[in-house]
Each structure stands twice: as C-alpha cells, then as structure tokens.
Amino acid sequence: MTAPMVQTRRSFGILIADYIHSEKLFERYFAAPEFQVLHSRLCAPGEVDPVVCAVYGEDGIRCGNLGGTPVELLPKTRADPIVQGADVILSRLTEISLVMDRIGPLEVPLVDSNLVYAHYVVAVGYACRGRVFKVGVVGGVGLAATVDSRKALHRVSAWRRGSRSHSCTMMT
C-alpha cells in the first residue's frame, strides 16, 4: 500500500502597489490550492498603501531618495506577509531593488525579481532582437536637420552594426 501524496501549499508575499493588488494578477497565475498569495494588510480601504508611499511618495524612491522614509516604510510592509505565513517575499516594484540592501534582515528570503529576470535572460541566452520599423521624414526642417536625423537613425539602427538589409531614404 502506498502512502497518500501530500500536497504542500507554497505561500509567498508580494510587495506591489495597491492598484496592482486590486487587479489580482498574481492570483490568476499562482492559483489556490497550490499557492497562497499574501499581500500586506497595513492600510485600511481608502488609505494610501505604504508600498506606494515608499516608492511614489513625495519623498519616495522614485524621487531619488534611497534612505529615510522609504527605507523605514518597507520593513513594515514586508513584515505583514511574514506574519500571515509567507515562505518568501517577492519584490515586484523595480524601485524596491534599489534599497533592498538597506531594509535589514528578514526571517524569510526577499527575492529581487529584476535580478531573477536578468539571470533568466542570461541563462537562456536570448539574443537582442531588433524591432523592424519604418521612418518617414517630412521636409521643411532644413538640410542640416535632415542629415542629423539620418545620422541619428544610423547610430541606433542595425545598419550601423553592419546589416545592409535595409535602406534609409530621406526626402527633403
């Protein structure tokens, strides 16, 4: 007789903005009963989420503040999912990665999703794929501006990197 399989539920906390939380994006991709997605419950309905304040507030990370208020708010936001039983905390805002080393130790791992993406791209070996596009130039800006525009296009296009598979036609 074989032992019954025991399904383990994985719980993880997510540091995201409240408006992303309201869309239930992670719940769609990490569904129960296999996963339990935990969010910070620190603000009442109608109040501003501390994660939003830390990142987007007047004195937030987006404004270039990598210390002070944002660093003080984030430990509180990550502690609540831990209390709820999170096995790991996933940072889903790019800006949080900038201050992760300043927000102190955790009882559970704090995963930098930007770093995960970067490691994945390197491991899989994605090649840089250029997007094909057409550029139209309308005359009237003057010959010097047209020449400058063409030089700029060549600097950022595949043509500059040796590909001769496309041509650039400018009209003045």
C-alpha positions in Angstrom: 0.0 0.0 0.0 1.4 3.4 -1.0 1.3 6.5 1.2 -1.1 9.2 0.1 0.5 12.2 -1.7 0.6 15.3 0.5 0.2 18.5 -1.4 2.2 21.3 0.1 0.9 24.8 -0.3 3.5 27.4 -1.1 2.9 30.8 0.4 4.6 34.0 -0.8 4.2 37.6 0.0 4.3 40.2 -2.7 5.5 43.8 -2.4 3.4 45.6 -5.0 1.4 48.7 -5.4 -2.2 48.6 -4.2 -3.7 49.1 -7.6 -1.8 46.1 -9.0 -3.1 44.1 -5.9 -6.7 45.1 -6.7 -6.3 43.5 -10.2 -5.5 40.1 -8.7 -2.8 39.5 -11.3 -0.7 37.1 -9.2 -3.7 35.2 -8.0 -4.5 34.4 -11.7 -1.1 32.9 -12.3 -0.5 31.4 -8.9 -3.8 29.9 -8.0 -5.0 28.1 -4.9 -4.8 25.5 -3.6 -1.1 25.1 -4.8 -0.2 28.7 -4.0 -1.2 31.3 -1.5 -0.5 34.9 -2.5 -0.2 37.2 0.5 -0.3 40.9 0.4 0.4 43.5 3.1 -2.7 44.4 5.1 -1.3 47.6 6.7 -3.7 50.1 5.3 -7.5 50.3 5.5 -9.6 50.8 2.4 -9.2 54.3 1.1 -5.8 54.9 2.8 -2.6 55.2 0.8 -0.6 51.9 0.7 2.8 52.2 2.5 4.5 50.5 -0.5 3.1 53.2 -2.8 4.3 55.9 -0.3 7.8 54.4 -0.2 8.1 54.2 -4.0 5.9 57.0 -5.4 5.5 59.4 -2.5 6.9 63.0 -2.4 10.0 61.7 -0.6 9.9 58.3 -2.3 12.4 56.1 -4.1 11.2 57.4 -7.5 12.3 60.9 -6.4 15.8 59.6 -5.8 15.5 59.1 -2.1 17.3 55.8 -1.3 17.1 56.3 2.5 14.9 57.8 5.2 11.2 57.4 4.8 11.1 54.8 2.0 13.6 52.6 3.9 11.5 53.0 7.1 8.2 52.1 5.4 9.3 49.0 3.6 10.2 46.8 6.6 6.7 47.3 7.9 5.1 46.3 4.5 7.2 43.1 4.3 6.6 42.0 7.9 2.8 41.5 7.5 3.0 38.8 4.8 5.6 37.0 7.0 3.1 37.1 9.9 0.5 35.7 7.6 2.8 32.7 6.8 4.8 33.7 3.7 7.7 31.4 2.9 9.3 34.0 0.7 8.7 37.7 -0.2 8.8 38.8 -3.8 9.6 42.4 -4.7 7.6 43.3 -7.8 8.4 47.0 -8.0 11.7 47.9 -9.7 12.4 50.7 -7.3 12.4 48.4 -4.3 15.5 46.7 -5.7 17.4 49.9 -5.2 17.0 49.8 -1.5 16.8 46.1 -0.7 20.2 46.0 0.9 19.2 48.9 3.3 15.9 47.4 4.7 17.5 44.9 7.0 17.4 41.2 7.5 14.3 39.1 7.1 13.1 35.8 8.6 12.3 34.7 5.0 14.1 35.4 1.7 13.3 38.6 -0.1 13.6 37.9 -3.9 14.6 40.7 -6.3 12.5 39.9 -9.3 14.7 42.1 -11.5 17.7 40.0 -10.7 15.7 36.8 -11.4 14.7 38.2 -14.8 18.3 39.1 -15.6 19.6 35.7 -14.6 17.0 34.0 -16.7 17.8 36.0 -19.8 21.5 35.3 -19.4 20.9 31.6 -18.8 18.6 31.2 -21.7 20.9 33.2 -23.9 18.3 35.5 -25.6 19.7 37.4 -28.5 18.9 41.0 -28.8 16.1 41.2 -31.3 15.6 44.5 -33.1 12.2 45.6 -34.0 11.5 46.4 -37.6 10.1 49.8 -38.2 9.8 52.4 -41.0 10.6 56.0 -40.6 9.1 58.8 -42.7 10.6 62.2 -42.8 8.7 65.2 -43.9 10.7 68.0 -45.5 10.8 71.6 -44.3 13.2 71.2 -41.4 16.2 72.1 -43.4 19.1 70.1 -44.9 21.3 70.1 -41.7 18.4 68.8 -39.6 17.7 66.0 -42.2 21.3 65.0 -42.2 21.4 65.0 -38.4 18.2 62.8 -38.3 19.7 60.3 -40.7 22.9 60.1 -38.7 20.9 59.5 -35.5 18.9 56.7 -37.2 22.1 55.1 -38.4 23.6 55.2 -34.9 20.6 53.3 -33.3 19.7 51.0 -36.2 21.0 47.6 -37.3 22.5 49.3 -40.4 25.2 50.8 -38.1 26.0 47.3 -36.8 26.8 46.0 -40.3 23.5 44.9 -41.7 22.9 46.1 -45.2 19.5 44.5 -45.5 17.6 47.7 -45.3 17.9 51.2 -46.8 17.2 54.6 -45.5 15.5 57.1 -47.8 15.2 60.7 -46.7 13.2 63.3 -48.5 13.8 67.0 -48.1 
